[in-house]
């Protein structure tokens, strides 16, 4: 769903058949500003710009996507017809809050990986109908998107593998069925399973819930036998252990918590003129 369509749907959810205040509101211009009541990282700019265009509002950004803010900072000023501004208030705040909260959650993980050369990835653990929006916020926070959906990579998880009797034969058959540029990733829970996945022709191997020592064994096998295979670590990733996981030599670390464990920051809108 493109940004404009998404914004219209979100606005319609709140306005319904029309904001009742608009029936009696005085015809006048107004200016409001969004003030931070806690610190974080701004995200939401293209979505708010689309909302502003749809609602005939004008935005003046004092903090842009990816920039940090503190409690008391004004993030954006909003100008336009008072009724239009107030009708858009909750949609604007919800989108800015949601995206900024995810970006704020992501950034400490990205900082923890600085200098390691390891990428931080998100997952498909997103809220229904909000995947593009939430993954956009992840990018603003400095991480990299994993799959957007089932159609852009073939990933074989434990549930898939339980239905596959001959993994090498399956991978060969898959190569003839999926697009030429599509990668095949196989989830593995042990070093032995990871070796089998590489032998079968995986492009990416996910080390799922492995101890760092076992991940190191997977890296050693990869380096010696399949240097072109990418390695991803996942499962129970925290700020305390992410640097240790990165030190094993994997190429990327994925975490669903950078989205679904984000805590909403505190923003408010105030009319100033």
URJO-V181122 format. One record per pair of residues at least 4 apart in sequence whose C-alpha atoms are under 6 Angstrom apart, sorted by the first residue. I is the first residue (numbers start at 0). GAP is how many residues later the second one is. Records with the same first field share a line. If there is no record, write none. Layout:
BEGIN
I->GAP + GAP
END
This chain:
BEGIN
3->46
10->80
11->4
14->4
20->4
21->61
27->53 + 54
28->51 + 52 + 53
29->49 + 50 + 52 + 243
30->47 + 48 + 240 + 241 + 242
31->45 + 46 + 238 + 239 + 240
32->43 + 44 + 45 + 236 + 237
33->40 + 41 + 42 + 234 + 235
34->38 + 39 + 232 + 233
35->35 + 36 + 37 + 231
36->34 + 35 + 229 + 230
37->33 + 228
38->30 + 31 + 32
39->28 + 29 + 64
40->25 + 26 + 27 + 59 + 62 + 63
41->23 + 24 + 25 + 58
42->22 + 56 + 57
43->52 + 55
51->4 + 5
56->22 + 23
57->20 + 21
58->18 + 19
59->16 + 17
60->15
61->13 + 14
62->12
65->74
87->4
89->4
92->4
93->4
95->4
96->4
98->38
99->4
100->161 + 163 + 164
101->35 + 157 + 160
102->34 + 35 + 37 + 38
104->153 + 157
105->35 + 152
106->34
117->133 + 134
118->133
119->23 + 132 + 133 + 134
120->22 + 23 + 24 + 25 + 132 + 133
121->23 + 24 + 132 + 133 + 134
122->23 + 133
124->131
125->5
129->4
130->4
131->4
137->5
138->4 + 5
152->29 + 30
153->30
154->29 + 30 + 31
155->4 + 30
156->30
167->32
173->4
182->20
183->18 + 19
184->17 + 18 + 19 + 20
185->19
186->19
187->5 + 6 + 18 + 19 + 20
188->19
190->27
196->5
197->4
202->26
203->25 + 26 + 27
204->26
205->25 + 26 + 27
206->25 + 26
207->26 + 27
208->26
211->33
215->32
220->4
221->4 + 5
222->4
230->19 + 20
231->18 + 19 + 20 + 21
232->20
233->19 + 20
236->5
237->4
256->4
END
